[in-house]
Amino acid sequence: MLADKKLAPKKSVLRENLEAVCIAVVLALIIRTFIVQAFKIPSGSMLPTLQIGDHILVSKFIYGVKMPFTGATLIPVARPKTDDIIVFQFPKDPKLDYIKRVIGVPGDIVEIRDKKISINGKPFADRHGVYKDPLIHPAAVDPRDNYGPVTVPADKLFVMGDNRDNSFDGRFWGFVDYRAVRGKAWIIYWSWDVQQPLFSLERFRSIRWNRLGDVVH
């Protein structure tokens, strides 16, 4: 007759809960590092495409699997292209994340004359840019309305905000390195008016239901 097997000791409830929490944390870190990450829009530089108070998900895998901290690409998938909206580490302070639209890719010659953008000597199909200030700033004052021509270096991107007259972007501080790109803006999962008090009826009423689930273009 077979001997009875000893029953394995049951795990304590505390240990089971700790294991579940640890697994959840590890999975969350993997998802955040390699697949998708949440960001919120704090400024109006991308108006009207993205509004202050929009909360978006950014696809990180779309540009390949990157090494944490260094930004080196382990598994290449695709590279950012013109008109992509990207989240990246601000070149002047990598602790900050910025969001802008790609206007020029490596090798492109970018020039702006009186608010009109040209790429490689041809007018840029600026479907997303918004200009509300009729004044034209000369290049001697700042590069907002007159810039370049400059050639986008290898492994760099030239980016601008859609709110062209009110965006602190590549015209003022230069190029974005590929390694600094965190991912591509994907979808709006939440949106409300952050200027309203957080725990207030006004904040609840400000929820922009019509924007929830919108794919970012």
C-alpha positions as CSV (number, residue, x, y, z in Angstrom):
1,M,0.0,0.0,0.0
2,L,1.3,3.4,-0.9
3,A,2.3,5.6,2.0
4,D,0.2,8.7,2.6
5,K,1.8,11.9,1.3
6,K,2.3,14.6,3.8
7,L,0.2,17.7,3.0
8,A,2.3,20.7,2.1
9,P,2.0,23.4,4.7
10,K,-0.4,26.1,3.7
11,K,1.0,29.6,3.0
12,S,-0.1,32.2,5.5
13,V,-2.7,34.7,4.2
14,L,-0.1,37.5,4.8
15,R,2.5,35.8,2.7
16,E,0.0,35.2,-0.1
17,N,-1.0,38.8,-0.1
18,L,2.6,40.0,-0.1
19,E,3.4,37.7,-3.1
20,A,0.3,39.0,-5.0
21,V,1.4,42.6,-4.3
22,C,5.0,41.9,-5.4
23,I,3.8,40.3,-8.6
24,A,1.4,43.2,-9.3
25,V,4.2,45.7,-8.7
26,V,6.6,43.9,-11.0
27,L,4.0,43.6,-13.8
28,A,3.1,47.3,-13.4
29,L,6.8,48.3,-13.7
30,I,7.2,46.1,-16.8
31,I,4.2,47.6,-18.4
32,R,5.2,51.2,-17.5
33,T,8.8,50.6,-18.7
34,F,8.3,48.8,-21.9
35,I,4.6,49.0,-23.1
36,V,2.5,52.0,-22.0
37,Q,2.7,54.9,-19.6
38,A,0.3,57.5,-18.4
39,F,0.9,61.2,-18.7
40,K,-1.1,64.4,-18.2
41,I,-1.1,67.6,-20.2
42,P,0.0,70.6,-17.9
43,S,0.2,73.4,-20.5
44,G,-1.5,74.7,-23.6
45,S,1.4,74.2,-26.1
46,M,-0.4,71.5,-27.9
47,L,-3.8,73.2,-28.2
48,P,-6.3,72.5,-29.7
49,T,-5.1,68.9,-30.2
50,L,-4.4,68.3,-26.5
51,Q,-6.1,70.4,-23.8
52,I,-4.8,71.2,-20.4
53,G,-6.1,68.5,-18.1
54,D,-6.1,65.7,-20.7
55,H,-4.7,62.5,-19.4
56,I,-3.1,60.3,-22.1
57,L,-1.6,56.9,-22.5
58,V,1.7,56.8,-24.4
59,S,2.7,53.8,-26.4
60,K,6.3,53.0,-25.6
61,F,6.6,49.7,-27.5
62,I,5.8,51.3,-30.8
63,Y,9.3,52.7,-31.2
64,G,10.9,49.5,-29.9
65,V,12.1,48.0,-26.6
66,K,14.5,50.4,-24.9
67,M,17.0,49.8,-22.1
68,P,15.8,51.6,-18.9
69,F,17.9,54.6,-17.8
70,T,20.1,54.7,-20.9
71,G,17.4,54.8,-23.6
72,A,19.4,52.5,-25.9
73,T,17.1,50.5,-28.2
74,L,17.3,46.7,-27.5
75,I,14.6,45.7,-30.1
76,P,14.0,48.2,-32.8
77,V,10.4,48.4,-34.2
78,A,10.0,51.8,-35.8
79,R,11.3,55.3,-35.6
80,P,9.3,58.5,-35.0
81,K,8.1,60.1,-38.2
82,T,6.8,63.4,-39.2
83,D,3.5,64.4,-37.6
84,D,3.9,61.9,-34.7
85,I,3.1,63.4,-31.3
86,I,5.9,62.2,-28.9
87,V,6.7,62.4,-25.2
88,F,10.4,62.9,-24.5
89,Q,12.8,64.0,-21.9
90,F,13.4,67.7,-22.2
91,P,17.0,68.2,-23.5
92,K,17.7,71.0,-21.0
93,D,16.4,69.1,-18.0
94,P,15.9,65.3,-18.5
95,K,13.9,65.1,-15.3
96,L,11.1,66.9,-17.2
97,D,8.9,65.3,-19.8
98,Y,7.7,67.3,-22.8
99,I,5.1,66.5,-25.5
100,K,5.4,68.0,-29.0
101,R,4.8,67.0,-32.6
102,V,7.6,65.8,-34.9
103,I,8.2,68.3,-37.8
104,G,11.6,67.2,-39.0
105,V,13.5,63.9,-39.0
106,P,17.2,63.3,-39.6
107,G,18.5,64.9,-42.8
108,D,15.5,67.3,-43.2
109,I,16.3,70.9,-43.8
110,V,13.8,72.9,-41.7
111,E,13.1,76.6,-42.4
112,I,10.4,79.0,-41.1
113,R,9.7,82.3,-42.8
114,D,6.9,84.5,-41.5
115,K,5.3,81.5,-39.7
116,K,5.3,79.4,-42.9
117,I,7.2,76.1,-42.5
118,S,9.2,74.5,-45.3
119,I,10.9,71.1,-45.3
120,N,13.7,70.5,-47.8
121,G,12.7,73.6,-49.7
122,K,9.0,72.6,-50.0
123,P,6.0,74.0,-48.1
124,F,5.1,71.8,-45.1
125,A,1.6,70.4,-45.1
126,D,0.9,72.0,-41.7
127,R,-2.5,70.4,-40.9
128,H,-2.2,70.8,-37.2
129,G,-0.5,74.1,-36.5
130,V,-2.6,76.9,-35.1
131,Y,-1.6,80.6,-35.2
132,K,-3.5,83.1,-33.2
133,D,-1.1,86.0,-33.0
134,P,-1.1,88.1,-36.2
135,L,2.3,89.7,-35.2
136,I,5.4,88.4,-37.0
137,H,8.5,88.2,-34.8
138,P,11.7,89.0,-36.8
139,A,14.6,86.5,-36.3
140,A,16.6,89.2,-34.5
141,V,14.0,89.2,-31.7
142,D,13.4,85.4,-31.4
143,P,13.0,82.3,-33.6
144,R,9.3,81.9,-33.2
145,D,8.3,83.0,-36.7
146,N,11.6,83.1,-38.5
147,Y,14.0,80.2,-38.0
148,G,16.7,78.4,-39.9
149,P,17.4,76.9,-42.3
150,V,18.9,74.1,-40.2
151,T,19.5,70.5,-41.0
152,V,18.2,67.9,-38.5
153,P,21.3,65.9,-37.4
154,A,21.5,62.1,-37.3
155,D,19.5,60.5,-34.5
156,K,17.7,63.7,-33.7
157,L,14.2,65.2,-34.2
158,F,12.9,68.7,-34.7
159,V,9.6,69.2,-32.8
160,M,7.0,71.9,-32.4
161,G,3.8,72.5,-30.4
162,D,0.6,72.7,-32.3
163,N,-0.1,76.0,-30.6
164,R,2.6,77.6,-32.7
165,D,2.5,81.1,-31.2
166,N,2.6,79.8,-27.6
167,S,5.0,76.8,-27.6
168,F,8.5,76.6,-26.1
169,D,9.8,74.0,-28.5
170,G,12.7,73.1,-30.9
171,R,12.8,76.6,-32.3
172,F,14.1,77.8,-29.0
173,W,16.2,74.9,-27.6
174,G,17.2,72.7,-30.5
175,F,16.7,69.0,-31.2
176,V,15.4,65.9,-29.4
177,D,17.7,62.9,-29.2
178,Y,16.1,59.5,-30.2
179,R,17.2,58.1,-26.9
180,A,15.2,60.7,-25.1
181,V,11.9,59.7,-26.7
182,R,9.6,57.9,-24.2
183,G,6.9,57.0,-26.7
184,K,4.1,58.1,-29.0
185,A,0.9,59.7,-27.7
186,W,-1.9,57.2,-28.2
187,I,-5.2,57.8,-26.5
188,I,-7.0,60.2,-24.1
189,Y,-8.3,58.1,-21.1
190,W,-9.4,61.1,-18.9
191,S,-9.9,64.8,-19.3
192,W,-11.2,67.6,-17.0
193,D,-10.5,71.2,-16.1
194,V,-7.7,71.1,-13.6
195,Q,-8.2,74.8,-12.8
196,Q,-11.3,73.9,-10.9
197,P,-10.9,72.9,-7.2
198,L,-10.0,69.1,-7.0
199,F,-12.8,68.1,-4.6
200,S,-15.6,70.2,-6.0
201,L,-18.8,69.9,-8.0
202,E,-17.2,72.3,-10.6
203,R,-14.3,69.8,-11.2
204,F,-16.8,66.9,-11.6
205,R,-18.9,69.0,-14.0
206,S,-15.8,69.9,-16.0
207,I,-15.2,66.3,-17.1
208,R,-14.9,66.3,-20.9
209,W,-16.8,63.1,-21.6
210,N,-16.6,63.6,-25.3
211,R,-12.8,63.4,-25.3
212,L,-12.5,60.1,-23.3
213,G,-11.2,57.4,-25.6
214,D,-10.2,59.7,-28.4
215,V,-7.1,58.5,-30.3
216,V,-4.4,61.2,-30.4
217,H,-3.5,62.4,-34.0
